[in-house]
Amino acid sequence: MLRIVRGAERVTVDASGSAPGRGAWVHREGDCIDRALGKGGLARALRTGLGAGELGRLRDDIETGAA
């Protein structure tokens, strides 16, 4: 499982799983990540709006192993 967290400044991948802020857990599988980012589920869980640029950055962070 991978934790995404909404901190004070922005939404990021939480490699430690314990960063402060509102978090949401997502399976690391490609299909789960696609659904979470594509249908607004992640934004809803984090109670924030996520623009296309921010979604793209999160997807890149996940794919490049920044998690």
PyMOL Python script that loads the backbone (N, CA, C, O; Angstrom):
from pymol import cmd

cmd.read_pdbstr("""\
ATOM      1  N   MET A   1       0.848  -1.177   0.000  1.00  0.00           N
ATOM      2  CA  MET A   1       0.000   0.000   0.000  1.00  0.00           C
ATOM      3  C   MET A   1       0.892   1.239   0.000  1.00  0.00           C
ATOM      4  O   MET A   1       2.007   1.238   0.522  1.00  0.00           O
ATOM      5  N   LEU A   2       0.367   2.263  -0.592  1.00  0.00           N
ATOM      6  CA  LEU A   2       1.074   3.523  -0.743  1.00  0.00           C
ATOM      7  C   LEU A   2       0.217   4.627  -0.134  1.00  0.00           C
ATOM      8  O   LEU A   2      -0.981   4.711  -0.406  1.00  0.00           O
ATOM      9  N   ARG A   3       0.825   5.466   0.684  1.00  0.00           N
ATOM     10  CA  ARG A   3       0.076   6.551   1.313  1.00  0.00           C
ATOM     11  C   ARG A   3       0.347   7.855   0.581  1.00  0.00           C
ATOM     12  O   ARG A   3       1.494   8.211   0.308  1.00  0.00           O
ATOM     13  N   ILE A   4      -0.737   8.558   0.271  1.00  0.00           N
ATOM     14  CA  ILE A   4      -0.679   9.896  -0.308  1.00  0.00           C
ATOM     15  C   ILE A   4      -1.183  10.833   0.781  1.00  0.00           C
ATOM     16  O   ILE A   4      -2.204  10.554   1.410  1.00  0.00           O
ATOM     17  N   VAL A   5      -0.492  11.925   1.011  1.00  0.00           N
ATOM     18  CA  VAL A   5      -0.855  12.817   2.109  1.00  0.00           C
ATOM     19  C   VAL A   5      -1.029  14.255   1.623  1.00  0.00           C
ATOM     20  O   VAL A   5      -0.263  14.748   0.795  1.00  0.00           O
ATOM     21  N   ARG A   6      -2.052  14.910   2.156  1.00  0.00           N
ATOM     22  CA  ARG A   6      -2.258  16.337   1.906  1.00  0.00           C
ATOM     23  C   ARG A   6      -1.656  17.067   3.088  1.00  0.00           C
ATOM     24  O   ARG A   6      -2.197  17.056   4.193  1.00  0.00           O
ATOM     25  N   GLY A   7      -0.517  17.706   2.829  1.00  0.00           N
ATOM     26  CA  GLY A   7       0.146  18.482   3.862  1.00  0.00           C
ATOM     27  C   GLY A   7      -0.275  19.934   3.787  1.00  0.00           C
ATOM     28  O   GLY A   7      -1.222  20.282   3.083  1.00  0.00           O
ATOM     29  N   ALA A   8       0.425  20.767   4.506  1.00  0.00           N
ATOM     30  CA  ALA A   8       0.102  22.190   4.540  1.00  0.00           C
ATOM     31  C   ALA A   8       0.337  22.865   3.190  1.00  0.00           C
ATOM     32  O   ALA A   8      -0.391  23.787   2.823  1.00  0.00           O
ATOM     33  N   GLU A   9       1.341  22.413   2.457  1.00  0.00           N
ATOM     34  CA  GLU A   9       1.719  23.062   1.202  1.00  0.00           C
ATOM     35  C   GLU A   9       1.153  22.381  -0.040  1.00  0.00           C
ATOM     36  O   GLU A   9       0.678  23.049  -0.958  1.00  0.00           O
ATOM     37  N   ARG A  10       1.206  21.032  -0.066  1.00  0.00           N
ATOM     38  CA  ARG A  10       0.793  20.309  -1.263  1.00  0.00           C
ATOM     39  C   ARG A  10       0.522  18.845  -0.963  1.00  0.00           C
ATOM     40  O   ARG A  10       0.725  18.381   0.159  1.00  0.00           O
ATOM     41  N   VAL A  11       0.066  18.129  -1.970  1.00  0.00           N
ATOM     42  CA  VAL A  11      -0.205  16.695  -1.865  1.00  0.00           C
ATOM     43  C   VAL A  11       1.045  15.958  -2.333  1.00  0.00           C
ATOM     44  O   VAL A  11       1.583  16.248  -3.402  1.00  0.00           O
ATOM     45  N   THR A  12       1.507  14.996  -1.519  1.00  0.00           N
ATOM     46  CA  THR A  12       2.735  14.271  -1.838  1.00  0.00           C
ATOM     47  C   THR A  12       2.591  12.793  -1.523  1.00  0.00           C
ATOM     48  O   THR A  12       1.662  12.370  -0.835  1.00  0.00           O
ATOM     49  N   VAL A  13       3.527  12.023  -2.039  1.00  0.00           N
ATOM     50  CA  VAL A  13       3.634  10.611  -1.695  1.00  0.00           C
ATOM     51  C   VAL A  13       4.360  10.538  -0.350  1.00  0.00           C
ATOM     52  O   VAL A  13       5.401  11.170  -0.170  1.00  0.00           O
ATOM     53  N   ASP A  14       3.818   9.776   0.583  1.00  0.00           N
ATOM     54  CA  ASP A  14       4.381   9.646   1.928  1.00  0.00           C
ATOM     55  C   ASP A  14       5.117   8.321   2.040  1.00  0.00           C
ATOM     56  O   ASP A  14       4.513   7.291   2.339  1.00  0.00           O
ATOM     57  N   ALA A  15       6.415   8.348   1.800  1.00  0.00           N
ATOM     58  CA  ALA A  15       7.215   7.119   1.822  1.00  0.00           C
ATOM     59  C   ALA A  15       7.264   6.490   3.209  1.00  0.00           C
ATOM     60  O   ALA A  15       7.337   5.266   3.325  1.00  0.00           O
ATOM     61  N   SER A  16       7.223   7.301   4.263  1.00  0.00           N
ATOM     62  CA  SER A  16       7.311   6.770   5.618  1.00  0.00           C
ATOM     63  C   SER A  16       5.983   6.202   6.108  1.00  0.00           C
ATOM     64  O   SER A  16       5.958   5.359   7.005  1.00  0.00           O
ATOM     65  N   GLY A  17       4.880   6.662   5.522  1.00  0.00           N
ATOM     66  CA  GLY A  17       3.566   6.223   5.969  1.00  0.00           C
ATOM     67  C   GLY A  17       3.095   6.889   7.231  1.00  0.00           C
ATOM     68  O   GLY A  17       2.075   6.501   7.800  1.00  0.00           O
ATOM     69  N   SER A  18       3.840   7.906   7.685  1.00  0.00           N
ATOM     70  CA  SER A  18       3.466   8.545   8.948  1.00  0.00           C
ATOM     71  C   SER A  18       3.603  10.067   8.930  1.00  0.00           C
ATOM     72  O   SER A  18       3.655  10.696   9.987  1.00  0.00           O
ATOM     73  N   ALA A  19       3.662  10.651   7.756  1.00  0.00           N
ATOM     74  CA  ALA A  19       3.782  12.109   7.661  1.00  0.00           C
ATOM     75  C   ALA A  19       2.494  12.762   8.176  1.00  0.00           C
ATOM     76  O   ALA A  19       1.413  12.190   8.038  1.00  0.00           O
ATOM     77  N   PRO A  20       2.606  13.953   8.765  1.00  0.00           N
ATOM     78  CA  PRO A  20       1.403  14.625   9.253  1.00  0.00           C
ATOM     79  C   PRO A  20       0.542  15.122   8.105  1.00  0.00           C
ATOM     80  O   PRO A  20       1.052  15.484   7.044  1.00  0.00           O
ATOM     81  N   GLY A  21      -0.742  15.136   8.319  1.00  0.00           N
ATOM     82  CA  GLY A  21      -1.678  15.600   7.310  1.00  0.00           C
ATOM     83  C   GLY A  21      -2.715  14.536   7.009  1.00  0.00           C
ATOM     84  O   GLY A  21      -2.608  13.395   7.460  1.00  0.00           O
ATOM     85  N   ARG A  22      -3.707  14.922   6.249  1.00  0.00           N
ATOM     86  CA  ARG A  22      -4.775  13.994   5.883  1.00  0.00           C
ATOM     87  C   ARG A  22      -4.248  13.040   4.818  1.00  0.00           C
ATOM     88  O   ARG A  22      -3.727  13.482   3.794  1.00  0.00           O
ATOM     89  N   GLY A  23      -4.375  11.757   5.047  1.00  0.00           N
ATOM     90  CA  GLY A  23      -3.809  10.769   4.139  1.00  0.00           C
ATOM     91  C   GLY A  23      -4.842   9.832   3.548  1.00  0.00           C
ATOM     92  O   GLY A  23      -5.951   9.690   4.064  1.00  0.00           O
ATOM     93  N   ALA A  24      -4.455   9.199   2.456  1.00  0.00           N
ATOM     94  CA  ALA A  24      -5.272   8.185   1.797  1.00  0.00           C
ATOM     95  C   ALA A  24      -4.335   7.074   1.337  1.00  0.00           C
ATOM     96  O   ALA A  24      -3.223   7.335   0.879  1.00  0.00           O
ATOM     97  N   TRP A  25      -4.791   5.848   1.463  1.00  0.00           N
ATOM     98  CA  TRP A  25      -4.000   4.687   1.063  1.00  0.00           C
ATOM     99  C   TRP A  25      -4.465   4.170  -0.288  1.00  0.00           C
ATOM    100  O   TRP A  25      -5.663   4.094  -0.557  1.00  0.00           O
ATOM    101  N   VAL A  26      -3.500   3.812  -1.140  1.00  0.00           N
ATOM    102  CA  VAL A  26      -3.787   3.301  -2.477  1.00  0.00           C
ATOM    103  C   VAL A  26      -2.891   2.088  -2.711  1.00  0.00           C
ATOM    104  O   VAL A  26      -1.723   2.092  -2.323  1.00  0.00           O
ATOM    105  N   HIS A  27      -3.437   1.049  -3.346  1.00  0.00           N
ATOM    106  CA  HIS A  27      -2.599  -0.086  -3.740  1.00  0.00           C
ATOM    107  C   HIS A  27      -1.567   0.392  -4.746  1.00  0.00           C
ATOM    108  O   HIS A  27      -1.828   1.323  -5.508  1.00  0.00           O
ATOM    109  N   ARG A  28      -0.416  -0.225  -4.758  1.00  0.00           N
ATOM    110  CA  ARG A  28       0.652   0.161  -5.678  1.00  0.00           C
ATOM    111  C   ARG A  28       0.424  -0.344  -7.103  1.00  0.00           C
ATOM    112  O   ARG A  28       1.182   0.010  -8.006  1.00  0.00           O
ATOM    113  N   GLU A  29      -0.590  -1.150  -7.316  1.00  0.00           N
ATOM    114  CA  GLU A  29      -0.874  -1.688  -8.650  1.00  0.00           C
ATOM    115  C   GLU A  29      -1.349  -0.579  -9.577  1.00  0.00           C
ATOM    116  O   GLU A  29      -2.052   0.338  -9.155  1.00  0.00           O
ATOM    117  N   GLY A  30      -0.964  -0.671 -10.827  1.00  0.00           N
ATOM    118  CA  GLY A  30      -1.291   0.352 -11.818  1.00  0.00           C
ATOM    119  C   GLY A  30      -2.774   0.642 -11.958  1.00  0.00           C
ATOM    120  O   GLY A  30      -3.170   1.802 -12.070  1.00  0.00           O
ATOM    121  N   ASP A  31      -3.601  -0.401 -11.953  1.00  0.00           N
ATOM    122  CA  ASP A  31      -5.044  -0.198 -12.104  1.00  0.00           C
ATOM    123  C   ASP A  31      -5.628   0.594 -10.947  1.00  0.00           C
ATOM    124  O   ASP A  31      -6.464   1.474 -11.149  1.00  0.00           O
ATOM    125  N   CYS A  32      -5.192   0.285  -9.746  1.00  0.00           N
ATOM    126  CA  CYS A  32      -5.708   0.998  -8.565  1.00  0.00           C
ATOM    127  C   CYS A  32      -5.288   2.461  -8.587  1.00  0.00           C
ATOM    128  O   CYS A  32      -6.079   3.346  -8.262  1.00  0.00           O
ATOM    129  N   ILE A  33      -4.061   2.705  -8.965  1.00  0.00           N
ATOM    130  CA  ILE A  33      -3.562   4.083  -9.041  1.00  0.00           C
ATOM    131  C   ILE A  33      -4.320   4.846 -10.120  1.00  0.00           C
ATOM    132  O   ILE A  33      -4.701   5.999  -9.915  1.00  0.00           O
ATOM    133  N   ASP A  34      -4.541   4.211 -11.267  1.00  0.00           N
ATOM    134  CA  ASP A  34      -5.294   4.855 -12.348  1.00  0.00           C
ATOM    135  C   ASP A  34      -6.694   5.239 -11.892  1.00  0.00           C
ATOM    136  O   ASP A  34      -7.156   6.347 -12.162  1.00  0.00           O
ATOM    137  N   ARG A  35      -7.371   4.322 -11.199  1.00  0.00           N
ATOM    138  CA  ARG A  35      -8.724   4.615 -10.717  1.00  0.00           C
ATOM    139  C   ARG A  35      -8.726   5.718  -9.674  1.00  0.00           C
ATOM    140  O   ARG A  35      -9.590   6.594  -9.704  1.00  0.00           O
ATOM    141  N   ALA A  36      -7.772   5.691  -8.750  1.00  0.00           N
ATOM    142  CA  ALA A  36      -7.722   6.703  -7.693  1.00  0.00           C
ATOM    143  C   ALA A  36      -7.470   8.091  -8.263  1.00  0.00           C
ATOM    144  O   ALA A  36      -8.081   9.067  -7.828  1.00  0.00           O
ATOM    145  N   LEU A  37      -6.569   8.179  -9.237  1.00  0.00           N
ATOM    146  CA  LEU A  37      -6.236   9.478  -9.815  1.00  0.00           C
ATOM    147  C   LEU A  37      -7.249   9.910 -10.866  1.00  0.00           C
ATOM    148  O   LEU A  37      -7.515  11.101 -11.023  1.00  0.00           O
ATOM    149  N   GLY A  38      -7.810   8.954 -11.578  1.00  0.00           N
ATOM    150  CA  GLY A  38      -8.665   9.274 -12.712  1.00  0.00           C
ATOM    151  C   GLY A  38     -10.100   9.631 -12.394  1.00  0.00           C
ATOM    152  O   GLY A  38     -10.691  10.456 -13.091  1.00  0.00           O
ATOM    153  N   LYS A  39     -10.672   9.049 -11.380  1.00  0.00           N
ATOM    154  CA  LYS A  39     -12.089   9.262 -11.104  1.00  0.00           C
ATOM    155  C   LYS A  39     -12.353  10.206  -9.939  1.00  0.00           C
ATOM    156  O   LYS A  39     -13.498  10.354  -9.514  1.00  0.00           O
ATOM    157  N   GLY A  40     -11.319  10.840  -9.421  1.00  0.00           N
ATOM    158  CA  GLY A  40     -11.507  11.808  -8.350  1.00  0.00           C
ATOM    159  C   GLY A  40     -11.599  11.214  -6.963  1.00  0.00           C
ATOM    160  O   GLY A  40     -11.853  11.936  -5.999  1.00  0.00           O
ATOM    161  N   GLY A  41     -11.397   9.912  -6.841  1.00  0.00           N
ATOM    162  CA  GLY A  41     -11.464   9.274  -5.533  1.00  0.00           C
ATOM    163  C   GLY A  41     -10.409   9.777  -4.570  1.00  0.00           C
ATOM    164  O   GLY A  41     -10.683   9.965  -3.385  1.00  0.00           O
ATOM    165  N   LEU A  42      -9.211   9.995  -5.069  1.00  0.00           N
ATOM    166  CA  LEU A  42      -8.129  10.477  -4.220  1.00  0.00           C
ATOM    167  C   LEU A  42      -8.412  11.890  -3.730  1.00  0.00           C
ATOM    168  O   LEU A  42      -8.230  12.185  -2.549  1.00  0.00           O
ATOM    169  N   ALA A  43      -8.852  12.755  -4.616  1.00  0.00           N
ATOM    170  CA  ALA A  43      -9.186  14.134  -4.224  1.00  0.00           C
ATOM    171  C   ALA A  43     -10.305  14.132  -3.191  1.00  0.00           C
ATOM    172  O   ALA A  43     -10.277  14.917  -2.243  1.00  0.00           O
ATOM    173  N   ARG A  44     -11.269  13.272  -3.365  1.00  0.00           N
ATOM    174  CA  ARG A  44     -12.385  13.171  -2.419  1.00  0.00           C
ATOM    175  C   ARG A  44     -11.889  12.691  -1.061  1.00  0.00           C
ATOM    176  O   ARG A  44     -12.285  13.235  -0.030  1.00  0.00           O
ATOM    177  N   ALA A  45     -11.035  11.687  -1.049  1.00  0.00           N
ATOM    178  CA  ALA A  45     -10.512  11.145   0.208  1.00  0.00           C
ATOM    179  C   ALA A  45      -9.650  12.171   0.944  1.00  0.00           C
ATOM    180  O   ALA A  45      -9.647  12.223   2.174  1.00  0.00           O
ATOM    181  N   LEU A  46      -8.921  12.985   0.180  1.00  0.00           N
ATOM    182  CA  LEU A  46      -8.054  13.995   0.793  1.00  0.00           C
ATOM    183  C   LEU A  46      -8.789  15.307   1.072  1.00  0.00           C
ATOM    184  O   LEU A  46      -8.242  16.222   1.688  1.00  0.00           O
ATOM    185  N   ARG A  47     -10.036  15.379   0.608  1.00  0.00           N
ATOM    186  CA  ARG A  47     -10.866  16.574   0.780  1.00  0.00           C
ATOM    187  C   ARG A  47     -10.184  17.821   0.225  1.00  0.00           C
ATOM    188  O   ARG A  47     -10.069  18.848   0.895  1.00  0.00           O
ATOM    189  N   THR A  48      -9.737  17.694  -1.022  1.00  0.00           N
ATOM    190  CA  THR A  48      -9.074  18.809  -1.700  1.00  0.00           C
ATOM    191  C   THR A  48      -9.283  18.666  -3.201  1.00  0.00           C
ATOM    192  O   THR A  48      -9.641  17.593  -3.687  1.00  0.00           O
ATOM    193  N   GLY A  49      -9.061  19.735  -3.921  1.00  0.00           N
ATOM    194  CA  GLY A  49      -9.082  19.674  -5.370  1.00  0.00           C
ATOM    195  C   GLY A  49      -7.688  19.351  -5.885  1.00  0.00           C
ATOM    196  O   GLY A  49      -6.691  19.842  -5.355  1.00  0.00           O
ATOM    197  N   LEU A  50      -7.627  18.533  -6.907  1.00  0.00           N
ATOM    198  CA  LEU A  50      -6.343  18.188  -7.518  1.00  0.00           C
ATOM    199  C   LEU A  50      -6.411  18.536  -8.997  1.00  0.00           C
ATOM    200  O   LEU A  50      -7.212  17.972  -9.743  1.00  0.00           O
ATOM    201  N   GLY A  51      -5.565  19.468  -9.411  1.00  0.00           N
ATOM    202  CA  GLY A  51      -5.511  19.858 -10.806  1.00  0.00           C
ATOM    203  C   GLY A  51      -4.749  18.844 -11.636  1.00  0.00           C
ATOM    204  O   GLY A  51      -4.097  17.944 -11.107  1.00  0.00           O
ATOM    205  N   ALA A  52      -4.845  19.008 -12.947  1.00  0.00           N
ATOM    206  CA  ALA A  52      -4.168  18.082 -13.862  1.00  0.00           C
ATOM    207  C   ALA A  52      -2.666  18.060 -13.633  1.00  0.00           C
ATOM    208  O   ALA A  52      -2.046  16.998 -13.700  1.00  0.00           O
ATOM    209  N   GLY A  53      -2.077  19.207 -13.366  1.00  0.00           N
ATOM    210  CA  GLY A  53      -0.639  19.273 -13.121  1.00  0.00           C
ATOM    211  C   GLY A  53      -0.230  18.514 -11.873  1.00  0.00           C
ATOM    212  O   GLY A  53       0.779  17.809 -11.861  1.00  0.00           O
ATOM    213  N   GLU A  54      -1.024  18.666 -10.824  1.00  0.00           N
ATOM    214  CA  GLU A  54      -0.711  17.975  -9.573  1.00  0.00           C
ATOM    215  C   GLU A  54      -0.913  16.466  -9.709  1.00  0.00           C
ATOM    216  O   GLU A  54      -0.129  15.684  -9.172  1.00  0.00           O
ATOM    217  N   LEU A  55      -1.957  16.058 -10.424  1.00  0.00           N
ATOM    218  CA  LEU A  55      -2.175  14.633 -10.662  1.00  0.00           C
ATOM    219  C   LEU A  55      -1.028  14.038 -11.478  1.00  0.00           C
ATOM    220  O   LEU A  55      -0.578  12.926 -11.202  1.00  0.00           O
ATOM    221  N   GLY A  56      -0.559  14.776 -12.479  1.00  0.00           N
ATOM    222  CA  GLY A  56       0.570  14.315 -13.288  1.00  0.00           C
ATOM    223  C   GLY A  56       1.836  14.176 -12.469  1.00  0.00           C
ATOM    224  O   GLY A  56       2.586  13.214 -12.636  1.00  0.00           O
ATOM    225  N   ARG A  57       2.078  15.127 -11.587  1.00  0.00           N
ATOM    226  CA  ARG A  57       3.264  15.080 -10.724  1.00  0.00           C
ATOM    227  C   ARG A  57       3.192  13.885  -9.777  1.00  0.00           C
ATOM    228  O   ARG A  57       4.188  13.190  -9.578  1.00  0.00           O
ATOM    229  N   LEU A  58       2.009  13.643  -9.189  1.00  0.00           N
ATOM    230  CA  LEU A  58       1.846  12.486  -8.309  1.00  0.00           C
ATOM    231  C   LEU A  58       2.083  11.179  -9.063  1.00  0.00           C
ATOM    232  O   LEU A  58       2.762  10.283  -8.562  1.00  0.00           O
ATOM    233  N   ARG A  59       1.525  11.074 -10.260  1.00  0.00           N
ATOM    234  CA  ARG A  59       1.722   9.856 -11.067  1.00  0.00           C
ATOM    235  C   ARG A  59       3.200   9.661 -11.372  1.00  0.00           C
ATOM    236  O   ARG A  59       3.704   8.540 -11.294  1.00  0.00           O
ATOM    237  N   ASP A  60       3.898  10.730 -11.718  1.00  0.00           N
ATOM    238  CA  ASP A  60       5.342  10.635 -11.987  1.00  0.00           C
ATOM    239  C   ASP A  60       6.101  10.198 -10.742  1.00  0.00           C
ATOM    240  O   ASP A  60       6.990   9.351 -10.825  1.00  0.00           O
ATOM    241  N   ASP A  61       5.758  10.770  -9.585  1.00  0.00           N
ATOM    242  CA  ASP A  61       6.416  10.402  -8.323  1.00  0.00           C
ATOM    243  C   ASP A  61       6.221   8.922  -8.016  1.00  0.00           C
ATOM    244  O   ASP A  61       7.154   8.249  -7.576  1.00  0.00           O
ATOM    245  N   ILE A  62       5.024   8.417  -8.243  1.00  0.00           N
ATOM    246  CA  ILE A  62       4.728   7.022  -7.990  1.00  0.00           C
ATOM    247  C   ILE A  62       5.502   6.120  -8.949  1.00  0.00           C
ATOM    248  O   ILE A  62       6.097   5.128  -8.526  1.00  0.00           O
ATOM    249  N   GLU A  63       5.497   6.459 -10.229  1.00  0.00           N
ATOM    250  CA  GLU A  63       6.133   5.635 -11.252  1.00  0.00           C
ATOM    251  C   GLU A  63       7.656   5.641 -11.172  1.00  0.00           C
ATOM    252  O   GLU A  63       8.295   4.638 -11.488  1.00  0.00           O
ATOM    253  N   THR A  64       8.241   6.762 -10.753  1.00  0.00           N
ATOM    254  CA  THR A  64       9.696   6.848 -10.674  1.00  0.00           C
ATOM    255  C   THR A  64      10.239   6.324  -9.360  1.00  0.00           C
ATOM    256  O   THR A  64      11.451   6.310  -9.147  1.00  0.00           O
ATOM    257  N   GLY A  65       9.352   5.894  -8.480  1.00  0.00           N
ATOM    258  CA  GLY A  65       9.808   5.320  -7.228  1.00  0.00           C
ATOM    259  C   GLY A  65      10.110   6.329  -6.149  1.00  0.00           C
ATOM    260  O   GLY A  65      10.827   6.021  -5.196  1.00  0.00           O
ATOM    261  N   ALA A  66       9.575   7.538  -6.279  1.00  0.00           N
ATOM    262  CA  ALA A  66       9.773   8.547  -5.248  1.00  0.00           C
ATOM    263  C   ALA A  66       8.994   8.208  -3.994  1.00  0.00           C
ATOM    264  O   ALA A  66       9.079   8.906  -2.984  1.00  0.00           O
ATOM    265  N   ALA A  67       8.235   7.130  -4.069  1.00  0.00           N
ATOM    266  CA  ALA A  67       7.416   6.725  -2.918  1.00  0.00           C
ATOM    267  C   ALA A  67       8.224   5.930  -1.927  1.00  0.00           C
ATOM    268  O   ALA A  67       7.696   5.508  -0.898  1.00  0.00           O
TER     269      ALA A  67
END
""", "prot")
cmd.dss("prot")
cmd.show_as("cartoon", "prot")
cmd.util.cbc("prot")
cmd.orient("prot")
